[in-house]
Amino acid sequence: MARLMFAVIAERVSADRFSNALDIHNVIEQIQVPAPPPDLVAKARAKKQHLAGLARLTLLLHWRRSTVAKSEGILHQRVQLVAPNGAILSSSEQPFSLREGNYVRNLVIFEVLPIAGEGTYTARISLKSGKRWNEVGETSFELVYAKAAPPDAKVRLQ
């Protein structure tokens, strides 16, 4: 079975087309978003929905063959975005091949981020084996609400 070598969340990822060198731009450990108005949070809760924010995030998954000399064929990965309270906010599945090469890089791009409050959001990565999904790794980031300065706060430029 393939091995997940690493998973990282970044603003964007690019590969040089000649050398295949990988550039990971702006690794994300924490995201600050404006605090949503309380009435909007109440409406979302009443409808059992989540708020959403525009945020372009890229999850990079780097897979390798478990045995370099042995082809692994078509495999299936699943990525679940898990909220701080444990709820699964989104899930996607993607086939990939380790038939030709010893490794493969997969990108999962989030254009919209479901928001379920402040806390740790986890991307849980699984690989399908037969009919079962086996969790093989995870990565996470913190979401915090940006604190607005009080109206009478003094700001000084330095």
CORVENRA-V55082 format. One record per pair of residues at least 4 apart in sequence whose C-alpha atoms are under 6 Angstrom apart, sorted by the first residue. I is the first residue (numbers start at 1). J is the second residue. Records with the same first field share a line. If there is no record, write none. Layout:
# CORVENRA-V55082
I->J ; J
This chain:
# CORVENRA-V55082
1->66
2->64 ; 65 ; 66
3->63 ; 64 ; 66
4->62 ; 63
5->62 ; 63
6->62
7->60 ; 61
8->59 ; 60
9->27 ; 28 ; 58 ; 59
10->26 ; 27 ; 28 ; 57 ; 58
11->25 ; 26 ; 57 ; 58
12->25 ; 58
13->23 ; 24 ; 25
14->22 ; 23
15->20 ; 21 ; 22 ; 23
16->20 ; 21
29->141
30->141 ; 142 ; 143
31->143
32->143 ; 144 ; 145 ; 146
33->145 ; 146
34->145 ; 146
35->145
44->48 ; 49 ; 50
50->115 ; 116
51->114 ; 115
52->113 ; 114 ; 115
53->112 ; 113
54->112
55->111 ; 112 ; 113
56->110 ; 111
57->109 ; 110
58->108 ; 109
59->107 ; 108
60->106 ; 107
61->105 ; 106
62->105
63->103 ; 104
64->102 ; 103
65->102
68->102
71->99
72->98 ; 99
73->97 ; 98 ; 99
74->96 ; 97
75->95 ; 96
76->94 ; 95 ; 127 ; 128
77->93 ; 94 ; 126 ; 127
78->92 ; 93 ; 125 ; 126
79->91 ; 92 ; 124 ; 125
80->90 ; 91 ; 123 ; 124
81->88 ; 89 ; 90 ; 122 ; 123
82->86 ; 87 ; 88 ; 89 ; 121 ; 122
83->87 ; 121
84->119 ; 120 ; 121
118->143 ; 144
119->142 ; 143
120->141 ; 142
121->140 ; 141
122->139 ; 140
123->138 ; 139 ; 140
124->138
125->135 ; 136 ; 137 ; 138
126->133 ; 134 ; 135 ; 136
127->133 ; 134
128->132 ; 133
